[in-house]
């Protein structure tokens, strides 16, 4: 437990939301929770990122999307560096877990 006035919290706006992986992951999470179709939500995120002047983008959604059977989907556009030191330095990634209702 902390004393009163012992914790200070600062929050800043992201300069370019389209290039922030965490912001886009949260956006996708809320789209899926809102009931939007998976393909439509993912392609919307990819389009938003690419319009923010990104070189490339990839969105991967895996798990039980609809029904009992698990499945993985990849949505990408542009140029993606995945391997080596450049992949670690120049790519931004975020992971969010969403509990989808099973129909």
N, C-alpha and C positions, 0 to 999 in steps of 0.2 A: 504494500500500500504506500501511496505517496502522500505527502503533506499537501495542504492547499497551497496553490501558487508555486508548486515545486516543479511541475511539468509544463514546458512550453512547446507549442506545436506550430510549425510554420508550413504553409502550403503555398506553392506557386503554380501559376498556370503553365501548361506545357507550351513552348514556343510554336511548335508545329505538330499538331495533334495527329496528322496523317502519317508522320514518320515515327511515332511513338508506339512500339509494339504493345506495351501494357494498356494504353488507351484503346487501341483497336481490339485487343483481346476482351476488355471489359465491354466494349460496344457490341461485339459478337455475342458475348454471354447474355446481355440483356435482350438482344434481338431473338436469340433462341428461347429464352425464358418467356418472352412475349408471344411465342407461338408462330413466329415467322419460319417458313420452310428453310431447311438447312442450306440447300444450294443457293437460294435467293439471298440469304443472310451472308454467306461466305463470298459470293460474287460481289455483293455490295461493299464489303470490307476491302476486297482486292481492288475494286475500281476506285474507292476513296483513297487508298494508299498510293496507287499509281498516279492519280490526279495531283497528289501532293509532291510530285516530281521525284518519286523513288525510282531507283534503277530496276528493282524487281521486288516481288512479293510472293510469299507462299503461305497458304492457310491450310492446316491439316486438322480434320475433325475425325475422331475415332470413338468407337464405343457403340452402345445400343442407342441409336438415333430414333428409330421408330420400331416398335415391336421387340421381340426377344433376341433376334439375331444381331450380333455385333458386326460392324462394318467400318471401313476407313475410307475417307474421301480426302483428296488433295486438290486444292485449287491454287493455281499459280499463274503468274504473268511476269514477263521481263527476264532479267538476268539475275541469277542467284548464285553466290559463292557459298559453298557448303563445307568445303574441305580446307584443311591447312590453317596456318596462322591468320591469313587474310579472312577466312570464314569466321574466326573467333573475334577478330578486331572490328570488322566492318558490318557484321549482321547483328540485328537486334531481335531477340526472341522473347516470347512470353507464353505462359501456360495458365489456363484457367479451367477449373473443373465445374461442370454444370450437371445437376441432377435433373434429367429429363423425365417427364412422365411417360410410362410405358402403356401403350394402347393395345 
